[in-house]
Amino acid sequence: AAWSGFAIVGDICVTQEQRSEEECVVAYELATGTQLWLHTDPTRYNTTIAGEGPRATPTIAGNRVFTCGATGILNCFNLHTGQLIWARNVPAESGGKVPGWGFASSPLIVDGLVIIHSADGSGHLLSAFHAPDGRPAWTGGKVNPSYASPALATLAGVRQVLAFTRPTISGHDPATGALLWELPWQSADVVCSQPVVAGSNQVVFSSAYGFGAKLIEITRDADGKLSARQVWKSIRMKSKFGHLF
């Protein structure tokens, strides 16, 4: 059982699966489907409304694989051997809990950091860890996290990590997690779809359940700070799970 997609480099494809009571990270040979390596964690996510198994697609950077399981286990592996390099239990270490639909966002690798959505009720939106050894780097934002993967973008000439949640949409400094801009989203339902950059200073966010999409424009003020404003909203473009392009 699983909801995760595949991350592929060369002839190696990596995904996450639930096998009985063990959550697994598995690498397969692309051409034959032969299992190359397997890692298991003794944890299982399964609810009536959300289903069973992990849901985030692995992220591959260089010769390392980064995965976030449904219960918040963040792992780092050697791509070729499957050796576990480090692991963090995000909800246990943050004092939060597993979100209602499980951890679903894929890790984002930026400048030697691994950035993920934090645990529910932890008091912060994003958590960053040093990619080489898993040491905590920073936390950012104060709203509860969501199920949309954090995304890296350059808007108004500023590199930033975009975060999408039910109460807010926001941009954060990749190095520190500091809030660069924020607008209310105010959806009553979950958000899952990644934002899509639509220009040098514009980005589209979209969610389902009748809410729709918004085009947001980011500008830099005279003092160098960023401001955000809504350009338009449409209820016709409602992305529930899949990402817009």
N, C-alpha and C positions, 0 to 999 in steps of 0.2 A: 504493500500500500504506500502511495506517495502522491504528492502534488507538485513536487519539484521538477523543474526542467533539467536539461543537460548543458553543461559547460564543456566545450570541445577545444582542444589544442592538439594539432597534428593528428595522430592516430589514437589519442586518449580522450575518452569522454567520461565525465564525472557527474554523478547525481546523488540524491539522498533517497533512502527507502526506509520503510518500517518492516522489519521481519520479526513477527511475534512481539516479544517484549523488548526488542533491541532496535534502537534507531541507528541506521547505517549510513555511512558515506562509502560509495562504491565507484571504482574506476573500471571501465570496460574498454576492450580493444574495439575501435570504431568499425573496422572491416568485418570482424567475426562475431562480436558480442561476447568474447571470452572475458571472464572476470580477471582483472589484473591485480587488484588489491581490494581489501575490505577493512573498514574500521567500524566498530560497534560501540555504542553507549547504552547502558542499561536504563533506558527511559522510553516512555511511550505517551504520545498525545493522541487522545481519541475522545470526541464528544459527539452527541447526537446531532447537533446542528452543523458542526464544522468538519466532521469526518475524522479519519485516522491518518496519521503519518506526517512526516515533515513536509514543508510547503515552499521553502526558499530554494532558489537555484544557486548552486555553488559559484564562487568567483575565483578565477584563476589569474594570478599575477606572477609573471616569471615562472619559476619552478615551484611555486607554492599554491596550494588550494585553501581557500577560506570558506567555511560553511557555518550557517546558523541554523540549528535544529529547531523544531517546533516548540520545545520547552526552554529554549534560550541557551543551549550549549553552543558556544562559539569555538570552533576548532581551526587549527592551522596544520596542514600536512605537506609533506614532500610530494610533489605531483607524480614523480616516477616510481617511488617506492611505497607511498602510503604511510610513511613514518609520521606519527603524531609529533609535532614540534612544540605546540603549546595548546592549552585549552582554558576557557573561562566559562563560568556558570553565571550568566548575566543577571537573572533575577535574584539568585542567592546572594551574589556579591553586592547588589545595589539596594537590597531591601524591598524590591518590588515583587511583582507576580507575573505569571504568564498571561498575556492578553487573551481575551475571550476566544478568539479564533486562532490562537497560537502565533508564535513568531513567524512572520511571513516575508520579511524584506531581506534581500540579498546584501551581503557585506559590500561596502564601497571602499576601494583602495585609493588613497590620495596621499602623495608625498610621504610614503612610508607609514601611513596610518590606516587602520581598519575602522571604518565608521559604520555603525548600525543604529537602528532604533532601540531605545532603552526598554526596560521592563515597565509594565503598567504600574502606576502608583509609585514609581521610584523618585519622582520629583524633577525629572529631566527628560527631554525629548530624545537627544542623541548621546551616544557614548562612543568614544574613540580610544583605540588601543594601538600601541606600537607594533607594527607588523613583524619585526624580527623576533620579538620575545613575548608579546602579549601584555606588556605592562600597560596599565591605564594611562591615557594621555590627557583627556579632558572630557567633560560633560557639557552639553549645551541645550538651551531651551528649557522651559518650565512646564509645558503642557504635556499631556499624555501622548505616547507614541502611537503610530498607526501601522498599517500593513503595506504601505507603499514604500518601495526601496528608496533610500536617499540617493540623490542624483547630483553629479558635478556639472556646473555650468559657468560660463563667463557672461555676465549680463552687465551692461553699462561699463564695460571694461574691468569688472571685478570678478575674480574667481570666487565661487561660493558653492556651498552644499545646500541644495534645495530640499526642504522637508515639507511633507504633506500630511496633515492630520485633520480630524473632524473639526476642531475649533479654529485652526489657523493654517495658513501657508506662510513659509518663512525662508529666508536665506541666512546662512551661517558662515563664518570665517573657517576655512578648512584647517587652519593651524591651531585655532584656539576654541572653536565652537561658539564664539561670540555672535550674538544676534546682529545681523546687518539690516534687516527689514522684516516686517511682519504685517499681514492683513488677516482679518477674520474670514473663515470659510463657512462656519456655522451650519454644517450639515448635521442632521440628526442620525445619519447612518455611517457605516464604515467607509473608508476610502482605501483604495488598493492600487490605482493606476499611477505610474510615474508621470511627473510633469514633462512636457515637451517644449524645448526651446524653439521659438518661432521667429527669432531675429536677434539682432545684436543686443537688444534690451527688452525683449518680449518673451513671455513664457505662458503656455497654456496648461491649466489644471482642469481635471474633469473627474466627476464622480457620478454614481448611478442613483437609483431610487428617486428619480424625478428631479434631481438637483441640477445637473447640467455642467457646463464648462464655462470657464472665465479666461479671458486673455488679460494678462497682467503686464504692465509696463514699468520697468525699473529705471530710475534716473538718478544721476549724482548731483547733489546740491552743491552750492558754492563752498560750503564747509567740508566737502568731501564725503559726507554721509549719504547713504542711499535712501531713496524714497520709492514707494510702490503705489500704483493706482490701478483700478480696474478700467480697462478700455471697453470691453463688452462682456455680456453674459448670454449664453444660449442654452435653453433646456433641451434642444434637439441632439446635442452631442453629449451622451451620457455613457462614459466608460466605466464599467463595473469591475472587471478584472484585467482585461487586456490593455496594453499600452497603446496610446495613440502615436501616429507617425506623421 
